[in-house]
């Protein structure tokens, strides 16, 4: 299982079900409150009017019997008071369903920015860059040292040209390893930012559903109060993503670049490394919708802060690497012997002497 797969937020792949669950509960709470207002005591006619008692079932997650009174004789209606109540109840359900569908449809587009970049692709790129950095940071120098030792008896212009090339290659690989480490760590940081934002959204939906369910229970128990719990979401970046791995001069990382990147990718396994709390005081369906939008915006703002910080750090590090050697040093210098003819039969450069 890839690091990105391990750190994908809890139930992110189950997001459609979570959205459906929240939408259903919003519809139900909206309907129950609308029915209480519609059929409730404020509809009882005044003194001296004859009334009849009616009972309807409100809700379907926590259904309960709601009893109310109406005048026996009233203007309007079909004359069949029970049929009128049933029709009014159906209208309230239809209105609440339309309202709930509109709220979910309005909420979903704000999550599109969490679909991309894909954490799996970013994590794969980060690990690949880390492995490249490890290769450039170690084995190239070892191979060159071994090769130079085996050519101790070689001399001539070709040997001088090779030494020039190998010296430039050593400098180039240090800069390339530094760039690989920098971009790899930045990619891992982006994975963390995206995945923690996804986890925060999942927590928001799960906790909103729980609080909506509590509100429905309170209605069934003839109680109405605001749930005052808080929600924990991913905090903005509080420290440099590059501090999570120990970059040292030359592009090497203590324990290896790939190992350092893997440690970043392993930071989040369905949990949040750094959190902040936001209030989630839900008392009705409309207040829940308002909080869904405001907390989602807070989550995305925190994600953007993390990405902006990683972008600034990455740009600064890349610029320092380029300032240290310039673009030309990213590739080895072209040796002079490359512009002279080579004896195709012997594969020896024309300036070489036998050894």
C-alpha positions in Angstrom: 0.0 0.0 0.0 1.4 3.4 -1.0 2.1 6.0 1.6 -0.5 8.3 0.0 -3.0 5.5 0.2 -2.3 5.0 3.8 -2.7 8.6 4.7 -5.8 9.2 2.7 -8.4 10.7 4.9 -10.9 8.5 6.7 -13.8 7.6 4.4 -12.8 10.1 1.7 -13.7 7.5 -0.9 -17.0 7.2 0.9 -17.7 10.9 0.5 -20.9 10.5 -1.6 -22.4 8.4 1.2 -21.4 11.0 3.8 -22.9 13.8 1.8 -26.1 11.8 1.3 -26.3 11.1 5.0 -25.9 14.8 5.9 -28.4 15.8 3.2 -31.0 13.3 4.5 -30.7 14.6 8.0 -30.9 18.2 6.9 -34.1 17.4 5.1 -35.5 15.6 8.1 -34.7 18.3 10.6 -35.9 21.0 8.3 -39.2 19.1 7.8 -39.7 18.4 11.5 -39.1 22.0 12.5 -41.3 23.3 9.6 -44.1 20.8 10.7 -43.9 21.9 14.3 -44.2 25.5 13.2 -47.0 24.7 10.8 -49.1 22.5 13.0 -48.0 23.8 16.4 -49.8 25.7 19.1 -49.6 29.0 17.2 -52.3 27.6 14.8 -54.9 27.0 17.6 -57.8 29.4 17.0 -58.8 31.7 19.7 -61.4 31.6 22.5 -64.8 30.1 21.8 -63.8 28.1 18.7 -64.6 24.4 18.7 -61.4 22.3 17.9 -60.5 18.8 17.0 -57.3 16.9 17.8 -55.0 15.5 15.1 -51.8 13.4 15.4 -49.1 13.1 12.8 -45.8 11.3 12.8 -42.8 13.6 12.4 -39.4 12.3 11.4 -38.2 8.9 10.2 -34.8 8.5 11.9 -36.4 9.2 15.4 -40.1 9.2 14.5 -42.5 10.5 17.1 -46.2 11.4 17.4 -47.0 15.1 17.3 -50.5 16.1 18.4 -52.1 19.4 17.6 -55.6 20.9 17.5 -57.5 22.6 14.7 -61.0 24.2 14.6 -63.8 21.8 13.6 -65.1 24.5 11.2 -62.8 26.8 9.3 -62.6 28.6 6.1 -60.8 26.9 3.2 -59.7 23.4 2.8 -61.6 20.4 1.4 -63.9 19.8 4.2 -62.1 16.6 5.0 -59.8 17.9 7.8 -57.8 14.7 8.0 -57.1 14.7 4.3 -56.1 18.3 4.5 -53.5 17.5 7.2 -52.1 14.6 5.1 -51.8 16.9 2.1 -50.1 19.6 4.1 -47.7 17.1 5.6 -46.8 15.8 2.1 -46.2 19.4 1.0 -43.9 20.1 3.9 -41.9 17.0 3.1 -41.6 18.0 -0.6 -40.5 21.5 0.3 -37.9 20.2 2.8 -36.6 17.7 0.2 -36.2 20.4 -2.4 -34.5 22.7 0.2 -32.1 19.9 1.3 -31.1 19.0 -2.3 -30.4 22.6 -3.0 -28.2 22.9 0.0 -26.1 19.8 -0.8 -25.8 20.9 -4.4 -24.5 24.3 -3.3 -22.0 22.7 -0.9 -20.4 20.1 -3.2 -18.7 22.5 -5.7 -16.6 23.9 -2.9 -15.0 20.5 -2.5 -13.7 20.3 -6.1 -10.4 21.8 -5.2 -9.7 18.7 -3.0 -10.1 16.3 -5.9 -6.8 17.5 -7.4 -3.9 17.3 -7.0 -4.2 13.5 -6.6 -2.3 12.5 -3.4 -1.3 9.1 -4.9 0.4 10.7 -7.9 2.1 13.3 -5.7 3.3 10.7 -3.3 4.7 8.5 -6.1 6.5 11.5 -7.5 7.9 12.5 -4.1 9.3 9.0 -3.4 10.8 8.8 -6.9 12.5 12.2 -6.5 13.8 11.0 -3.1 15.2 7.9 -4.7 16.8 10.0 -7.4 18.3 12.3 -4.8 19.7 9.3 -2.9 21.2 7.9 -6.1 22.8 11.2 -7.1 23.9 11.9 -3.5 25.9 8.7 -3.0 26.5 6.1 -5.6 27.6 8.4 -8.4 30.6 9.7 -6.4 31.4 6.1 -5.3 31.3 4.9 -8.9 33.5 7.8 -10.1 36.1 7.2 -7.4 36.3 3.5 -8.3 36.5 4.3 -12.0 39.3 6.9 -11.5 41.3 4.4 -9.4 41.1 1.8 -12.2 42.4 4.3 -14.7 45.5 5.3 -12.8 47.7 4.3 -15.7 45.7 6.3 -18.2 47.2 9.6 -19.4 46.9 12.0 -22.3 44.4 14.5 -23.5 41.6 12.0 -23.3 42.4 11.3 -19.7 42.5 15.1 -19.0 39.1 15.5 -20.7 37.6 12.7 -18.6 38.9 14.2 -15.4 37.3 17.5 -16.4 34.1 15.7 -17.1 34.0 13.7 -13.9 34.8 16.8 -11.8 32.0 18.7 -13.4 29.7 15.7 -13.0 30.4 15.6 -9.2 29.4 19.3 -8.9 26.3 18.8 -11.0 25.1 15.8 -9.1 25.3 17.7 -5.8 23.0 20.4 -7.2 20.7 17.9 -8.9 20.4 15.9 -5.6 19.6 19.2 -3.8 16.9 20.0 -6.3 15.5 16.5 -6.2 15.3 16.6 -2.4 13.7 20.0 -2.4 11.0 19.2 -5.0 10.4 15.8 -3.4 9.9 17.2 0.1 7.7 19.9 -1.3 5.6 17.3 -3.1 5.3 15.3 0.1 4.2 18.5 1.9 1.5 19.0 -0.7 0.3 15.5 0.0 0.1 16.3 3.7 -1.8 19.5 3.0 -4.4 17.9 0.7 -4.9 14.8 2.8 -5.3 16.7 6.1 -7.8 19.0 4.4 -9.7 15.9 3.2 -9.7 14.4 6.6 -11.0 17.7 8.1 -13.9 17.7 5.6 -14.7 14.1 6.5 -14.7 15.0 10.2 -16.9 18.0 9.4 -19.5 15.8 7.7 -19.4 13.1 10.3 -19.7 15.5 13.2 -22.4 17.5 11.4 -24.4 14.3 10.9 -24.0 13.3 14.5 -25.2 16.7 15.7 -28.2 16.8 13.3 -29.1 13.3 14.7 -28.9 14.7 18.2 -31.2 17.6 17.3 -33.8 15.1 15.9 -33.6 13.1 19.1 -34.2 16.3 21.1 -37.3 17.1 19.0 -38.6 13.6 19.6 -38.0 14.1 23.4 -39.8 17.5 23.2 -36.6 19.3 23.8 -34.8 22.0 21.7 -31.3 23.2 22.5 -28.1 24.0 20.6 -25.3 21.5 20.6 -22.2 23.4 21.6 -19.5 20.9 20.8 -16.3 21.9 19.0 -14.8 20.3 15.9 -11.1 19.7 15.4 -9.7 20.4 11.9 -6.3 20.6 10.3 -4.4 23.8 11.4 -2.5 26.1 9.1 1.2 25.1 8.7 2.9 25.9 12.0 6.4 25.0 11.0 8.5 24.5 7.8 7.7 21.3 6.0 11.4 21.1 5.3 12.1 20.8 9.0 10.4 17.5 9.0 13.5 16.0 7.2 17.0 17.1 8.0 18.5 18.4 4.8 22.2 18.8 4.9 24.6 20.5 2.4 25.0 18.7 -0.9 21.4 17.5 -1.1 21.9 14.5 1.3 19.3 13.8 3.9 20.1 12.1 7.2 18.9 8.5 6.7 18.3 9.1 3.0 16.1 11.5 1.1 13.6 8.8 0.2 13.4 7.8 3.9 12.9 11.4 4.9 10.1 11.8 2.4 8.5 8.6 3.5 8.5 9.9 7.1 6.5 12.9 5.9 4.0 10.7 4.0 3.6 8.6 7.1 2.7 11.6 9.3 -1.0 11.2 8.7 -2.9 7.9 8.9 -6.5 8.9 9.2 -5.6 11.6 11.7 -4.4 15.2 11.9 -0.9 16.0 13.1 -1.7 19.6 13.9 -5.2 20.8 14.7 -7.2 23.7 15.7 -10.8 23.8 17.1 -13.8 25.5 15.6 -17.2 25.8 17.2 -20.1 23.8 15.7 -23.2 25.2 17.4 -26.0 23.5 15.5 -29.6 24.2 16.6 -31.5 23.8 13.3 -31.0 22.7 9.7 -30.3 26.3 8.4 -27.6 26.8 11.1 -26.0 23.5 10.2 -25.8 24.6 6.5 -24.2 27.9 7.5 -21.6 26.1 9.6 -20.9 23.6 6.8 -20.0 26.5 4.5 -18.0 28.5 7.0 -16.0 25.6 8.3 -15.3 24.2 4.8 -13.9 27.7 3.9 -11.7 27.6 7.0 -10.4 24.1 6.0 -9.6 25.2 2.5 -7.9 28.4 3.8 -5.7 26.4 6.0 -4.9 24.0 3.2 -3.9 27.0 1.0 -1.7 28.4 3.8 0.1 25.1 3.9 0.6 25.0 0.1 1.6 28.6 -0.1 4.2 28.1 2.6 5.6 25.0 0.9 5.7 26.9 -2.4 7.6 29.8 -0.9 10.1 27.6 0.8 10.6 25.5 -2.4 11.1 28.5 -4.6 13.6 30.0 -2.2 15.6 26.8 -1.9 15.7 26.3 -5.7 16.8 29.9 -6.2 19.6 29.5 -3.7 20.8 26.3 -5.5 20.8 28.2 -8.8 22.5 31.3 -7.3 25.2 29.1 -5.9 26.2 27.6 -9.3 23.9 28.9 -12.0 22.0 26.9 -14.5 25.1 25.8 -16.3 26.3 23.8 -13.4 23.3 21.6 -13.4 24.9 19.7 -16.3 28.6 18.6 -16.5 30.8 20.8 -18.7 31.4 19.6 -22.3 35.0 18.3 -22.4 37.3 19.6 -25.2 37.9 16.1 -26.5 34.2 15.9 -27.6 35.1 18.2 -30.4 38.0 16.1 -31.8 37.8 13.0 -34.0 37.8 9.6 -32.5 39.3 6.5 -34.1 36.3 4.3 -34.7 38.4 1.1 -35.1 40.2 1.3 -31.7 37.6 3.5 -29.9 40.7 5.5 -28.7 40.7 9.2 -29.0 43.4 10.4 -31.5 45.2 12.2 -28.8 45.5 9.2 -26.5 48.7 7.2 -26.1 48.7 3.5 -25.4 49.0 2.3 -21.9 
